[in-house]
């Protein structure tokens, strides 16, 4: 049986990608084998030179009568030399009986007194008068680690390029005649127009999210460097604007459906985006203290939340129960794509042009979303029940619905809490404790976004095809539990990388189906409608993000980063059981 043209093309692309990756891996292996001897000799030479230089300084001090145990300023000298020489793992001054007197190490929990040299390391040693010695240690697998980092950087660069090109060119494909011809051939006429609009909305959301993701690499540093506030640490000083942003983002959610019922949705979306762009553009120039920055970020959070909920309302109006999960998946997919692309470019903007112009660049991405919003077609408001309530009354109507409450408390809030806790605190602190640099933390965290991006569209398509939401939401909760379970036993980089990757899959499996489930419940509800229900859903799930920092910090204090991830898994397990029990009475298509 011959393969369909589209499937054949996909297989050709897959095999070409595999061949390219295999070729690059082969070249990398050849480079490693060819350079191993020369590089190893150079590393040993550098270690010996460093040890001799330190020995000369110490012997000069001894000639002036200064004993070894009272050498002034020796520890900062060790630390400075270690910072300059990336190939060295530690420096240590040992007495004549082998007792370490002064040491500096890249890995805090592995100290040079444990062995001489450390397992997996080699040392260049210079003896001093009296039997003392200076040792400079380096990793035996330094070459492999560095080549692995280069290979990983190349792979991530390819991923970033692919995601950026896909987001910017996907709209050109949808607006061409080819998708329409495919849809006509397959009999999907009713989805042709909505497909074009959904692609436009996805690009709008990508631009909105990109404006914030560009901030990620430098915002905390910018906030911590402002005029100090009495009684606040730099970390707390940087956290206040973030908390204000998250809070106003959540509070803006119920306003979206109310505004969309009373104003043209395109204009409301455009105006909110323009306001957000202006706030971002002036923040780098006007914020000279924490209070001003907090106020500006609070206002920016309200604009960000309003633009996202208005875009979500537009998707609800463009879709029905047959394609709603795929439509709502566009929101998560666009935000995740921005999370992959934004940080890499944001750091370049700040380093190259300074904070002020970096904020302007973030505002320019936001302004692009306003331009794109004007190109949307007219989106008529959905017919609402005469009893449909907006504002607080409609929000409470959502919370009174048992199935919606089960999704919110059993899936939405725990999902936000686990993602924010793992990505913002637990994983970075765990990797720091293991001695890895910040760049490695960024690579590991990207695994979450990559697995989410690859999984979410497939899950949304399957959920719409079979008309099932409940199995996917429960499966997503179980996968999230599985992501956290191995951490107490699987230590090191592999454990936290596996946790991030599995959590990305778990969150992707439950993301779009849980929103579609809430929309389906309230599509013909007597007290409120799908738009208001999703706004309430978005508001309440943000409570997980707000609580994540406090929960994660308390768990780290009690059990350490690895134990805190395990405790997070236990919390997700309890939430998933509650979700399963709460959805037992819910019957949907294909169920008895």
N, C-alpha and C positions, 0 to 999 in steps of 0.2 A: 504494500500500500504506500503510495507516494505521500510525502509530507506536504502540508499546506504551505503556500509561499511565505507567509509570515513566520511560521514555525521554522521553516528551512533557513530563513534569514537570521533568526535568533540563534539557531545552532551554529551557523557560520560565524557570527559575531562572538559567540561563546568560545568556540575553538580558537579563533584568532586571539582573543584575550588570554586564553590559557597558554598559547604558544608564545605570546609576548612576555607574559610573566615568567614562563620557564626560561626563555632566552635571557631575560634580565637576571634571573637567579643564577644561571650558568656563568654569565659574565662576572657577577659579583663573587661567585665562588673562585673563579680563576684569579680575580684580582686579590682576593684574600690569600690564596696559596702563594701567589707570586710575591706579595709584599710582606708576608709574615716574618721571614727571617730578618730582612732589612729593618722593618719597623721595630721588631723585638730588640734588635741590637741598639737602635737609637733610643728606645725607652730606657734600656739598662744604662746606656751612656748618660742620659739626662739625669737618671736617679743617682748615679755615681757622682756626677758633677754637683748636684744639689747637696748630697751628703758631704762632699769635700768642702764646699763653700761654707756650710754650717760648721763643720769641724774647725776650719780656719778661724772663724769668728769666735768660737768658744775657746779655743786654745789661746787666742789673743787676750781674751778676758781673764783666763787663768794666769797668764803671765803678769797681769796687774794684781794678782792675789785674790781674785774673786772666786769663791768656791762654786762647785757645780750646782748645789742646791739653793744658791742665792743669786743666780744670774738674773739681772734686771731685763724685763721686756722680751724674754726669749719666747714666750707663748705667742704674742702677736706676730713675731718674726716667722714662726712655724706656720701660723694660719695664713699669713700673706703669701709665703712661698707655695703653700698648697693650693691657694686660690689661683696663682699664676700658672701652675703646672697641672693641667687637667689630667695628664697621664699618671700622676702619682696618687696613691690611695691614702697614704698616711706618712707622717714623719714622727720619729720617736728618739728621744735621748735616754739611753739606759746606763745605769751605774755599772760598776765593775762586777757586781753579783747578778746582773741581768734584770734588776728591778727598774721598771720604767719611771723616769723622773719627770719628763715633759713629753707630751705627745699632742698631735693634732691629726684628726681622722675625718674622712668624708662621711663615714657611716658611724653615727653616734653610738649605736648599741653594739658595735664590734670594736673593742679597744685593743691596742697593740700588746697589752700585757697578757692576752689570752694565749698567744703562741709566738714563736720567733723563728721564722716569719708566720704570718697568718695563713690558714689553709686557703689554697687557691691564689696565693700571692708569692712574689719573689721580692728579695730585699738587696739593696746595695748598701754595704756597711763600711764605715770608716772608723777605726779605733783611735781613741784619744790617749794622751798620756795618763797613766794610772789605771788603764783598763776599761774606762768608760767607752761608749760607742754611740755613733749617730747612724741611724738606719732610715733609708727612704724606701718605702714599700710600694709596689705597683701590682695590679691585677694581671694574672697570666692570660685571662681571656679578654684583655682590653681591646685587642684588634677586632675580635668577633663582635664585641658589644658596640664598638663604634661603627663597624660596617652594618650591623643590624639596625642601628639608629638611622644611618643614611638610607638604607633600603626602606625603612618605615616612613621616613620623611618623603621619599619619592612616591611611595604608595599613597600617602595622605595628600600629596600635591595633586596626584592624578584624580583622587576622589573629589577634592575641592574643585578642580577644573571641570570634572564631569558634572557635578551638581550645579555649578554656576551656569555652564553652557545649557544644561537641560532646562533650568528655570527660565532662562532668558529667551530660549528658542522654542520652547514647547508651544507658546502662544502662536508663533508663526506657522507651526504645523497644523494646529487646530483651526486657524483662520483660513488655511488653504482649502482647495477643493477636494483633496484626497480623503480626509476623514469623512466628509459627507458622502463621498462615493462608497466608501467602505460601509458606512452606516446604512445607506440605501440598499446595498447588496445584502446586508444581513437583516434588513427589515426593522432597524432601530430608528425610524424617522423621527419619533417624538423626542429623541434625546439629542438631535443634531444642534438645535439652537441653544439648549441649556448647556451642552458641552463647551461651546465657545465661551459663554458667560462664566462658567465655572473656572475655566482656564484663566480668564481675566481676573477673577476674584483671587485665585491662587497667587497670581503674580503680584496683586495688590498686597496680600498678606505677607508674601515674601519680602517685599520692599519695607513694609511696616516692621516686621520682625528683624530685618537686617539692620535697621536703624539702631535697635537696642543691642543686637549681638555685636555690632562694631564697637560698642562701649565696653564689652566684657573684659578685654585684656588690660585696659588702663584706668577704668573708672575708680576702682578701689584705691589705687595708688594716688590718683588725682584728689580723691576725697580725703585720704589720710594726710596729704601734704598741705591741706589748707590750714589757716590759723588755728592753733590748738584750742580746744574747749576744756575749761577747768573740770577735772573729775572724770574725763572720758579718755580711754585709751585710743590709740590710732585705729584699732580694729572696730571699736564701738563707734568712733567718729565716722568711719566709712560705712558702717552698717545702718546708721540713722537714715540717710537718703534712700537706701535700698528698701528699708522697711516702709518708709512713706510711699515709695513708688508701688510696692506690692499692695499696700492697704488701699490706696485710691484706685488702683487697677481693679481690685475686687469690688469696691463700692460703686464703680461706674457700670458694672454689668447690668443691673436692672433698668438703667436709663436707656439702654439701646432699643429694646422693643417699644417702649413708650414713645421715644423720639421717632422711630421708624413708622409708627402709626399716625403721626401728626405732621411729618415733614417728608419731603422727597428724600429717599434713602441715599441716592447718589450725592446729593448736595450735602447732606449731613455727614456722610463719610468723608467727602472732600474737605469740608470745613474743619472737622476734627483732625484730619491729617495735616492740614496747613498749620493749625494751632500747635500740634505736636512738633512739627518741623521747626517752627519759630522758637519754641521753648528750648529745643535741643541746640539750635544754632547759637543762641545767646548764653547758654549755660557756661560754656568755657570761658567767656569774656566777663560775665557779671558775677559769677559765684566766686567770692573771695573769702567766704566763711561758711561754716557748716549749716547755719540757720538758712542762709540764702539758698544754698545748694539743696537743702531738704525741701524748701518750699517749691523750688523749680522742679525737682524730681517728683514731688507730690502732684503738681499740676500736670507734669508729663505723664505720670501713671494714669491719671484720669483720661487723658487723650488716648493713650495707648489702649486702655481697656475699652473705651467707647468705640474706637475704630475696629478693634477685633470683634466686638459683639455685633456691630453693624454689618461687618462682612459675613459673620455667621448667620445673621438674619437674612441676608441676601441669598445665602446658600439654601436656607430652609424654604424660601419662596421659589427657588428654582428647581427643587427636587421634590420627590414623593417617596412613599415607602419602598418603591422598587429600586431607587438609586440613592437614597439618602445617606447611607453609610459611606458610600464612595464620595459623595459630595462633602460630607463633614470631615472625611479623611484628608481632604485638600488643605484644611486648616493646619492640622498637625504636620502634614508633609511639608508645607511651605515654611512653617516655623522651624522644623528640624533642619531643612535645607539651609535656612539662614544661620542656624546654629553651627553648621559645618563650615560655611563660607565666611561668616562675619568675623570671628576672632582673629583669623589669620591676617585679614586686611586691616582690622582695627588697630592691631599692634604696629603695623607698618605706618599707618596714618599718624599715630601719636609720636613714634620715633622720628619720622621724617619731617613732619610739619608742626609738631607741638600740640598741646592739648586743645588750644583754642580752635585751630583749624580742623582738628580731629572731630570736635563736636559739630562743627559746620558740615563736615562730611557726613556725619550721622543724620543731621537735619536734611541734607540733600537726598538721602535715600528715602526719608519719610515724605519729602515733597514729591518724589517720583510716584508714590502711592496715590497722592492727591490728583496728579495728572491722569493716572490710569483710572481712577474712580469716575472721572468725568466722561470716560468713554464707555461706561457700562450702559446697557439698555435700560429703559424704564421698567422698574420692578414693582408691580402692583402689590399692595398689601393683601395678605391672606384674609379670607372671609372669617371673621371672628364671631364666636357666639355672643349673643347679647349679654350673657352673664360673664363673659371673659373679663378678668380683672387684671389691671396693670399696677405696678408699684408694689407696696408692701403686702396688700391683700392677695395679689396673684402669687407673690413669692411664698406666702404662708400656705396657699392652696397646694403648691407643689410639695412642700414639706409634709403636708397631711396625707399625701398619697403614699401608701405603704411600699409599693414597688419602687417608686422614685426615691423614697427615703433609703431603701435598701441599697440602691445603686450609688447614691451620694455618700452614705456612711460606710458602705462596704467596699466600694471601688474607687470613686472619684477622689475623696479626701485622702485615703491611704496611698493612692497612686501618686498624687502630687507630693505628699509628705515624703514618700520613699525616694522619689526621683530627686527632689531638692536636697534632701539630707545626704544622699549618696554622692551626688555630683558636686555639691557646693562645699561640703565639709568632710564627710567620712573618707571618700577616696583620696582627695588631696592630702589630708592629714596622715592617712595610713601610708601613702607613698613617701611622704616626707620623713616619717619615722623609719622607713626602710632604707633611707639614704638616697632616694631617687630625686633628680632635679624637677623643677616645675614643668619643663618641657615634656618630660615623660608623663606627668599627670595630665597635661593637655592631650597627649596622644591616647592615653587610656580612656579618658572621658569621651573622646570622639567615637569610641566603639559604641557607646550608647546611641548616639545620633545615627550612626551608620546602620546598625541593626534595626533601629526603629524605621528609618527611611526605607529599607529594603522590605520590611515585613508589613507595614501598615497598609499599603495599597492592595496587597494580595488578600489580607484579612477582610478589608472593607468590601472587596469584590465578592469574596465567598459569602460574607454575611448577607449581602443584597441578593445574591443568586439563590440562596436557600431560604431566604426570609427568616433567618434565625439570628437572634442577638444574644440570648441568655447563655448558650454554650461558650461563645467566644469570650464574654465578659468573665465568666467563671474560670475558663482556661487561662485568661490573662492574669487573673489573681494568683492561680497556682504557679504559673511560670515566674511571677514576681517573687513568690515565696522561694521557689527553687533557686533564683538568682542569689538570694541572701544566705541560703542554707550552708553552702560549702565553706564560707569564709572562716569560721572558727577552726576548721581542719586543714584547709588548703591555704597555706601562708604564701606571702611573697607577691610578686608582680602578677603571676598567672592567676592567683585567686581573685584579686580585685579586678583584673581585666575580664575574667569570666563573669563576675558579678555584674559589671557594667553592660557587657554584651547581652547577657540573658535578661537583665532588667529592661533593656531596650526592646527586646522581642516581646516580653510580657506586657509592657506598656502599649506596644503597637497592637497586640491582640485585643486588648480591652478598650483602646482609645475611641475609635470611631463607633464600634458597636454599642458602647455604653451611651454615647450621645444619641445615636439613632434609636436606642431603646427608650430613652426618656422622651424623645420627640414622638415616637409611635404611641406611647401611653397617653400623651396629651393631645394627640391630633384631633380627637373628637370629644375632648373632656368638657364637661358642662361649666367648669369654673375658670379655666384658663386655657391657653393654646400652646402650641409647640414652641413658638418664639419666646414667650414668657417663661416656659418651662426650661428651655436651654439657657436663658439668661440667669435664672435662679441656680441652675446646675453649675454654670461657670462661676457664679459668686461663691457658692459654698465650697467648691473644690479648691478655690484659692486659699481657703482657710488652712489647707494642708501645707501650702507653700509658706504661709506666715508662721505656722507652728513648727516647721521643719528645723529651723536653726536652734530653737530652744530644746526640742526633743533630742536632736542629735548631740548637742553640747552636753546635756545631762547624761546621755547614754555613754558618751566618750569618757566623761569623768568617772563613771561607775565601772565600765568594762573595757575601756580602751577602744581604738577604732575598729579592730577586727571583731571584738565582742559586740560592739554597737551595731555592726551590720547584721550579726546573728540575731540580736534582739529586734532589729527592724523586721527581719524575716518572720519572727514569732508574731509580731503585731500584724503583719500582712496576713498570716495564716488565720488568726482570729477574725480579721475583717472578711476574709474570703468565705469562711464558714457562715458568718452572719449574712453575707451576700447570697449564698446558696439557699439558705433557709428563707430569706426574704423574697426570693424569686420563684420558690416552689409553686405558688398558686398562679403564676403568670403563664398563660397559654399563648403561643404564637404560631405562626404558619408552620405546618409540618409536625406539630406536636398534638397529642391527644387532648 
